[in-house]
Amino acid sequence: PLSTHSYPPPIEYTLSHPIYTIWGANTSVGKTLVSTGLAAAFLSQPLPSRFIYIKPLQTGFPSDSDSHFVYRMFSQLFIHRQLPSSVFASNQTLKVSIPSKRASIHGNTGFMGSGVYEERKLHAHDPVEAGPVSELICKTMYGWREAVSPHLAVEREGATVDDSTLLETLMRCLRIGRAGEGGILSVIETAGGVASPGPSGSLQCDLYRPFRLPAILVGDGRLGGISGTISAYESLRLRGYDVAAIIFEDHGLGNEVPLLSYLRNRVPVLVLPPVPRGISENLIDWFEKSSSVFCSLKEIMLATFLERIQRLHDMPKKAREIFWWPFTQHKFVPDETVTVIDSRFGENFAVHKVQHDSIIQQFDACASWWTQGPDATLQIELAKDMGYTAARFGHVMFPENVYEPALECAEHLLEGVGKGWASRTYFSDNGSTAIEIALKMAFRKFLLDHETILDLQSAEMGERRLELKLIALSLIKEIPRESVSTLIPYKDIDYCSKSDVKDGAVRVGL
């Protein structure tokens, strides 16, 4: 099989600073340009700050290295702009594949340390005094030589990395030391499009889902880009990602107008000037023209992060004020013991811990509920199937109607768990239908145990009267059907007329 899925490791990451994932509606839409522009916008502030750029998957290495591009282009922008604070910039590649020919000589395949590390200190034009400097940290986690999709590079070069190992490496790269006064901003730039495969064959939108980091979507401003951008946005939303903003290059087609109309202004849409198609030196001027757009994007990212953090911190107190939890002595539940669930992935909750301001995984042990059954893969499949069904049918009243999902489900149940004993399927999702099926089951059980049959002789809905007649099987041919009356408390009857009620009870013929 194409995919070599492995169970994801326990995910934990800090909320002390914003971490975003940069997604693309397709390949070659400008994700790395956006990452570079964000780095320049964030590190332009006078206070010492740190920008972390992580590229988990890089193909076409070393001739094509996005982390090196960010490192090199930021250095050029720094010199051109004469920024107020000195910056220590570095670029590192952790592991690269061993090319096939070299592997045959050494008798091994897989990855080796790249030995690629470069750094430089960019001095401010007029430094105030020696002290803390800003930092640009660029890292490539895994690199392959062929400029193809990662799953093809793995196949051709014999260097594979499973999902679990990749996520563990990413977690280590996200761990940072003490923040400077200006703060920290981390971005993770994906490879290709939203649904492009990773090394194992897992779609990247599924691969990085355990983190569920907020997203910046780099859309497509070209012809056909509206459809591609909306499809990428919906793919992220379907998997539970929060998209903070959409940004794309202007190709003169006004793609932002239908996008804003579709999104109903729920997500900001930013438009960059056209990128020059020439020598790289032209990019300096382009970044200067785009600086206001990147500053706006940076402010959106920071504001969205602060809003999320504030909400997570407020939720325990707010929940205690307005929730009425079942089976709970509320006065014995302090704020700090309320579990704040940010999301779920498979069998684990992503829980916010206020003490360390972090997201950690917590196993959901309430295994008695059927909803705890789906693993991470099935969770995504359920989301897709439920979305399809809701879009196709919306809501359908069930009595005397049939539609495909209900019929197919009933057929599977009868052929599966009901095989050999069940002939019908009854669906219930509320109290009234649950009572109805409970009574029907009770009648069937009683009749089977007592060798009697049930004759629903009449149900005059106009008068809302119900007559039930029980006839002994052994006496069917020997005695006429006789009605035996009984009293049922009025509160236990769903439908009856006022004339049927006497002394708080309804007389029902049996």
Stockholm file with secondary structure:
# STOCKHOLM 1.0

chainA/1-510         PLSTHSYPPPIEYTLSHPIYTIWGANTSVGKTLVSTGLAAAFLSQPLPSRFIYIKPLQTGFPSDSDSHFVYRMFSQLFIHRQLPSSVFASNQTLKVSIPSKRASIHGNTGFMGSGVYEERKLHAHDPVEAGPVSELICKTMYGWREAVSPHLAVEREGATVDDSTLLETLMRCLRIGRAGEGGILSVIETAGGVASPGPSGSLQCDLYRPFRLPAILVGDGRLGGISGTISAYESLRLRGYDVAAIIFEDHGLGNEVPLLSYLRNRVPVLVLPPVPRGISENLIDWFEKSSSVFCSLKEIMLATFLERIQRLHDMPKKAREIFWWPFTQHKFVPDETVTVIDSRFGENFAVHKVQHDSIIQQFDACASWWTQGPDATLQIELAKDMGYTAARFGHVMFPENVYEPALECAEHLLEGVGKGWASRTYFSDNGSTAIEIALKMAFRKFLLDHETILDLQSAEMGERRLELKLIALSLIKEIPRESVSTLIPYKDIDYCSKSDVKDGAVRVGL
#=GR chainA/1-510 SS CCCCCCCCCCCEEECSSCEEEEEESSTTSSHHHHHHHHHHHHTTSSSCCEEEEEEEEEESTTTSCHHHHHHHHHHHHHHHHTCSSCEEEEEEEEEEECCHHHHHHHTCCSEEEEEEEEEEEECCSSCCSSSCCEEEEEEEEEEESSSSCHHHHHHHHCCCCCHHHHHHHHHHHHCCCCCCTTCEEEEEECSSSTTCBCTTSCBHHHHTTTTCCCEEEECCCSTTHHHHHHHHHHHHHHTTCCEEEEEEECCSSCTHHHHHHHHTTSSCEEEECCCCSSCTTHHHHHHHHHHHHHHHHHHHHHHHHHHHHHHHHHHHHHHHHHCCCTTCCGGGCCGGGSCEEEEEETTEEEEEETTTTEEEEEECCCTTSGGGCCCHHHHHHHHHHHHHHHHHHSCCCCTTCCCHHHHHHHHHHHHTTTTTTCCCCCCCCSHHHHHHHHHHHHHHHHHHHHTEEEEEEEEETTTTEEEEEEEEGGGTTTSCCCCCEEEEEGGGCSSCCGGGEETTEEEEEC
#=GC SS_cons         CCCCCCCCCCCEEECSSCEEEEEESSTTSSHHHHHHHHHHHHTTSSSCCEEEEEEEEEESTTTSCHHHHHHHHHHHHHHHHTCSSCEEEEEEEEEEECCHHHHHHHTCCSEEEEEEEEEEEECCSSCCSSSCCEEEEEEEEEEESSSSCHHHHHHHHCCCCCHHHHHHHHHHHHCCCCCCTTCEEEEEECSSSTTCBCTTSCBHHHHTTTTCCCEEEECCCSTTHHHHHHHHHHHHHHTTCCEEEEEEECCSSCTHHHHHHHHTTSSCEEEECCCCSSCTTHHHHHHHHHHHHHHHHHHHHHHHHHHHHHHHHHHHHHHHHHCCCTTCCGGGCCGGGSCEEEEEETTEEEEEETTTTEEEEEECCCTTSGGGCCCHHHHHHHHHHHHHHHHHHSCCCCTTCCCHHHHHHHHHHHHTTTTTTCCCCCCCCSHHHHHHHHHHHHHHHHHHHHTEEEEEEEEETTTTEEEEEEEEGGGTTTSCCCCCEEEEEGGGCSSCCGGGEETTEEEEEC
//
